[in-house]
Each structure stands twice: as structure tokens, then as C-alpha cells.
């Protein structure tokens, strides 16, 4: 059996939650693409989001109080804006990423405008009304729960905040707060890897497994590179399959994993090159493959890019001594890289952007 067929056989035997391959992959390139894409389609819809964990007390009563607060924040509590901590992606309240709603704005003279503003859910201080630290507002972590609990709803996301988080023209029906937190985990969680979901406190995580052991039970990746598998301790505490890779884990975990962009991109590189090695040739560029390979935090940007550009090459080497791009369009001599310094310095004959630069160009304002 060809090596790529062996890889597909492993994928077909993955957990029942993964959808079977769709028929019609009549080439090795199509088969690898469809197999990788299969890994992420179903579980992505059921993911809660990554949130921020800043300091916690070792005092047990304080921990208990924190757990009660986490539960209350699902549906919302009333605070003043001055009690919130600002970060590049929005607000935190006692370590939890939160959205703001139910803001009274008496300075808006028209009753209809006041009612409309009260019903808006905000991700960051998008207007002067939300810069008054003495203003009383409500904060929550779960839009569904707050709409079920609050009698003055329904509450919906502010258009300005949607564009700032997910780019211009983002669809409100396809956006939720967990997706926002996931895309901005490095801002909400600083440098501390953790697992979080609305209604709970953040759980510290270990570094990824230093040595690869076996293969991922979902995608079949068995790369010899280090750092692409979840540690054994975290597998146990998160009730995930032994040997699961980081990319499958962030899509299947109940809640959100924050492991840092660099760690997840290295895992994506290892999985992509392992799967390519199983095929006689590299899969043809496609947006489905790109979405399946890259971490969840990249998904909003990918949705915006595919409206303007053809499918990119993944991890494309542009020069021998230059780190590969994450995404590249060789025919256009354009690429997206991790290193902002490299994007500024440039490479002769290429136009390079960092993720932050291209997101800013597309209307993403929050980092």
C-alpha cells in the first residue's frame, strides 16, 4: 500500500467524531488535502474559547471565590469600567476575558439610540462612551448564557467591534466571543500556557512533549520532530487521547488551549511536512488544506484572505538562510512570515508581511 494510503487509513480510523472522507479524491494530492481537512471540520463548531489567566492566590477560600466568579460571569455581573483591565484584545476582569454589555449612555439624547447602545455587546472601548471609568456596565463570558439570563435582551455584538476583531465585513452569525479570545490568546493570556473555558478558572498547562512518542490517534502524524504533541500530564487532566497532537487537541478539547502562536506554528510545520512526506508529491495549494493545517487563531485571517487571493503555499522557503513563510504566493512574490523584523527588513524580490501587518491592512484592530 502506498505511504499516503497508509496515512489515509489512519485518518479513516480516527475517532468517531471525525467525519469520513468525502469521495472523489482521485489523486494523491487531493487525498492528502481531504484527509487533513477532515480533522477539523466538525469539532471546530463546538469549541469554546481561550481566555486569560493572570495571577491567582494560593489561599483556598480565594480559589473557591474565583470559581464562583467564573460561573457568575457566564451570564453576567455588573461592574464599573474602572474595575476592568485593558489589554490589546479587549478587557479582562480578575483574570477572565470579558465582553461588555448593558451600558447606560444618558449622553445619547435620542431614546432609540440609548436602547440600541444598551443592547450592544462590546469587545473593546470602541467609542468615547466606553472610556468613562465610572460608568456602570455588565460583563460576561458567554453570549448565549447572558441572553438566556438577562430580561432586557436580546444582546448582539457591536458592528465596530466585530470588524476590529474579525476584519471588515465579518458576519455576526459566524462570530462568537470564544472565537475572538482564541484568536487573541497571546494578548489575553500573556506568556502562560493554560486551558480555559467560560465558567471555569484557567488551568495551567505544561510545555509540549519534548520527545515524540508514537503517532497522533486522530491525524496519524508521527513526526520525529519534538514539540508537536500534548504532554502526557495535560492529556490526562484534559481527558484527551494519549499521543494527541497540539493541533487536534485545540480543536477537540472542551474549552480552549492557549499554547502560544510560535508553539502551534511549529506543530503545524511538523504535521504538514510529515503528511507531505507520505505522498509522492506535495498537495496542490488549497484554502481547505490551509485552514486544516494552521492553528485556530489564524482562521479569521484566512477567511479574509481567500476573498482576495488564490490558495497559498504553506511553509514556503524563499531563501536558504531565511525562515520559511507561513503562507506564500510565489507567482506574486508575496508572503506572510512570523518574524516582524523580517517583514520590515524584507527579502529582495519579495513583499513580506507579518500577521499583525496584514491583519491591520484588512481592518483587524485588536491584537
PyMOL commands that set and color helices and strands:
alter all, ss='L'
color gray80, all
select helices_A, chain A and resi 3-12+28-38+43-46+60-75+81-83+111-118+128-131+143-149+159-166+172-174+177-183+185-188+232-237+246-252+261-277+287-293+296-305+330-332+340-345+355-361
alter helices_A, ss='H'
color red, helices_A
select strands_A, chain A and resi 77-80+85-87+90-93+96-101+120-121+136-140+156-157+194-196+203-204+256-258+313-314+327-329+334-337+351-354
alter strands_A, ss='S'
color yellow, strands_A
deselect
rebuild
show_as cartoon
